[in-house]
Amino acid sequence: MARTNRGGSRRSGGDPKKSVAPQDEEFVELDPDELELDALEDSDDDPDEDADEDAGALGSALSGSSKAKSKKSKGSSRRERIAALQEREGRDKRARSIRLTVLCVVLALVVLAYPVYLFVEESIITATPREQIGVPASEAGCLPDEENPATGNQEHVPDGTIVDYPRLPPDSGPHYGQWTNFGETFYSISDRPEIERLVHSLEHGYTLLWYNSDTITPEELKWVEALAKTFNGSDPVLNKFKAAPWSPTYDGGGFPDDTKFILTRWTADPQNPADVTKQFGVRMACNQLSGQAVDEFMERYPQPNSPEPGGA
């Protein structure tokens, strides 16, 4: 309800030090119920909205916490995977290093062992007595000695001449004027002298062991060389022995019954070496190498029983 301000009469007669309300100001009486209603309507703190807002805030906080935890979990998982990969790479690297080390050690042992093996093998071969090289004479498959009339005593032909020998490998015949060097007891395909020079050495009392270079094995060849080296002494009589290759493919002729070795000698009457009627070319073919068979052959046809036992 509006009320009229009744203090205006004092403006003219009142105390000037006291405040005076404006003359036309109007006072309104407020209803308590209306005040309570206005308070309720004007309030911004709606409980439901507050609850929703609180819930939203909590949810955001929880979501943020969950994301943080998830991010942290992912970070931890990534670090673990990296650590696992690094550990695996470390194991692989160590394994590779171990394998490489083992390989190097094995290679080093092989490199060191091979010369030792060769040395031991060479020592065994060198230390083997001649009669024990190869197989016993009874197991060598040697054919009976074959004697043929000799030809070409002191018949020298110019160097470079190719002599057509009646028997191959030859056991006598025309030859070059120069014989082979004393002390050369083994020849390979690459260093074999001319056949005609070797025949001249036959005339001077040498025993020649011809080995079939087409069929001989590397192991057999080692033992042929070892057998030849047993004659490297200082006595020119006892050491007149040579081993030389013969290839039926390139040199012509062949070895009977697929034999691999042929021993040849040019023998004569020691009482009258120049008597050509008593000179013979002798040969014996064997299937296997036998130092014992070589010794027995040389005992049957000793070096002094030669057309020219001296020299060479």
Sequence and secondary structure as in RCSB ss.txt:
>XXXX:A:sequence
MARTNRGGSRRSGGDPKKSVAPQDEEFVELDPDELELDALEDSDDDPDEDADEDAGALGSALSGSSKAKSKKSKG
SSRRERIAALQEREGRDKRARSIRLTVLCVVLALVVLAYPVYLFVEESIITATPREQIGVPASEAGCLPDEENPA
TGNQEHVPDGTIVDYPRLPPDSGPHYGQWTNFGETFYSISDRPEIERLVHSLEHGYTLLWYNSDTITPEELKWVE
ALAKTFNGSDPVLNKFKAAPWSPTYDGGGFPDDTKFILTRWTADPQNPADVTKQFGVRMACNQLSGQAVDEFMER
YPQPNSPEPGGA
>XXXX:A:secstr
 EE    TTHHHHS TTS    TT  EE   HHHHHHHHHHH    HHHHHHHHHHHHHHHHHHHHHHHHHHHHH
HHHHHHHHHHHHHHHHHHHHHHHHHHHHHHHHHHHHHHHHHHHHHHHHHHHHS GGGSBS GGGS     EEEE 
  TT B  TT     SSSS SS  B SS   TT  B  TTT   HHHHHHHHHTT EEEEEETTT  HHHHHHHH
HHHHTT SS TTTT EEEEEE TTTT    GGG SEEEEEEE  TT TT GGG EEEEEEESS BHHHHHHHHHH
S TTSSSS S  
